Amino acid sequence: MTESGGGGAVLINNSDVFFSFDLTTRSSSLNKQNYTDYQQFLYDIISQKLDKGMNYKEIAEWLNDNGYKTVRGSKFKNNHTHSIVKKKRLSNHRHTKTYPSELSNCSLEIYDKRLINA
């Protein structure tokens, strides 16, 4: 069977057709760092307190008054609460970002087996 197109006849039977290409893609999920349950818990509490109008210093005092410690076991300061929120938001943004894939170096090769086997 043959098909003809704009450039001439293309053999289908008795032919091998190869399509090759380079695909470049990036994925943000390959370098994902998971938060521990405690880190997520702290982030959730701090976010809730921020939504209620508390500032970072007030939140740090509230966490200390209620017996919570930083992930490393220290007392909270306002810079700790700010850092937790900032790093989690950056992490969320980084891990939900999408990147377009790029297709390049495309080629189509057709080998007529009748010429090879002759």
C-alpha positions as CSV (number, residue, x, y, z in Angstrom):
1,M,0.0,0.0,0.0
2,T,1.3,3.5,-0.8
3,E,0.0,6.9,0.2
4,S,0.8,10.0,-1.6
5,G,1.2,13.4,0.1
6,G,2.5,16.8,-0.8
7,G,6.1,15.6,-1.2
8,G,5.5,12.4,-3.2
9,A,4.7,8.7,-2.4
10,V,5.3,7.3,1.1
11,L,5.6,3.5,1.4
12,I,3.8,1.9,4.2
13,N,4.2,-1.8,3.6
14,N,7.7,-3.0,3.1
15,S,9.0,0.1,5.0
16,D,10.2,0.9,8.5
17,V,9.3,4.3,9.8
18,F,11.1,5.9,12.7
19,F,10.1,9.1,14.4
20,S,12.7,10.4,16.9
21,F,12.7,13.5,19.1
22,D,14.2,15.0,22.2
23,L,11.8,15.8,25.0
24,T,12.9,18.3,27.7
25,T,10.7,18.4,30.8
26,R,11.0,19.7,34.4
27,S,9.1,18.5,37.4
28,S,8.8,20.2,40.7
29,S,7.8,16.9,42.4
30,L,11.2,15.3,42.0
31,N,12.7,17.4,44.9
32,K,9.8,17.5,47.2
33,Q,10.6,17.7,50.9
34,N,7.8,16.5,53.1
35,Y,6.8,18.3,56.3
36,T,6.5,16.3,59.5
37,D,3.1,16.1,61.1
38,Y,4.4,18.5,63.8
39,Q,5.7,21.0,61.3
40,Q,2.4,20.9,59.4
41,F,0.6,21.3,62.8
42,L,2.6,24.4,63.7
43,Y,2.0,25.9,60.2
44,D,-1.7,25.3,60.5
45,I,-1.9,26.9,64.0
46,I,0.2,29.9,63.0
47,S,-1.9,30.4,59.8
48,Q,-5.1,30.3,61.8
49,K,-3.8,32.8,64.3
50,L,-2.7,35.1,61.5
51,D,-6.2,34.9,59.9
52,K,-7.7,36.0,63.3
53,G,-5.5,39.1,63.2
54,M,-2.7,38.1,65.6
55,N,0.9,39.2,64.7
56,Y,3.9,37.0,64.8
57,K,5.1,38.1,68.2
58,E,1.6,37.4,69.7
59,I,1.5,34.0,68.1
60,A,5.0,33.1,69.5
61,E,3.9,34.1,72.9
62,W,0.7,32.1,72.6
63,L,2.6,29.0,71.4
64,N,5.1,29.3,74.4
65,D,2.2,29.9,76.9
66,N,0.5,26.7,75.6
67,G,3.6,24.5,75.9
68,Y,4.6,24.3,72.3
69,K,8.3,24.2,71.2
70,T,10.0,24.8,67.9
71,V,10.9,21.7,65.8
72,R,14.4,21.9,67.4
73,G,13.0,22.1,71.0
74,S,13.4,25.9,71.6
75,K,11.0,28.5,72.8
76,F,9.3,30.4,70.0
77,K,10.2,33.9,69.0
78,N,8.4,36.0,66.4
79,N,11.1,35.3,63.8
80,H,10.4,31.5,64.2
81,T,6.7,31.9,63.5
82,H,7.4,34.2,60.5
83,S,10.0,31.7,59.2
84,I,7.6,28.8,59.4
85,V,4.9,30.5,57.4
86,K,7.4,32.0,54.9
87,K,9.2,28.7,54.2
88,K,5.9,26.7,53.9
89,R,4.5,29.2,51.4
90,L,7.7,29.2,49.3
91,S,7.7,25.4,49.4
92,N,4.0,25.2,48.3
93,H,4.7,27.6,45.5
94,R,7.8,25.7,44.4
95,H,6.1,22.3,44.4
96,T,2.9,23.4,42.6
97,K,4.7,25.3,39.8
98,T,4.3,23.7,36.4
99,Y,6.9,23.9,33.6
100,P,6.1,23.5,29.9
101,S,7.7,20.6,28.1
102,E,9.8,21.2,25.0
103,L,9.9,19.0,22.0
104,S,13.0,19.4,19.7
105,N,15.2,17.7,17.2
106,C,12.3,15.9,15.6
107,S,13.0,13.7,12.6
108,L,11.1,11.1,10.5
109,E,13.1,8.4,8.8
110,I,11.6,5.9,6.3
111,Y,13.6,2.9,5.2
112,D,12.3,1.1,2.1
113,K,12.9,-2.6,2.9
114,R,12.7,-3.5,-0.8
115,L,15.9,-1.6,-1.4
116,I,17.7,-3.1,1.6
117,N,16.6,-6.7,0.8
118,A,17.2,-6.5,-2.9
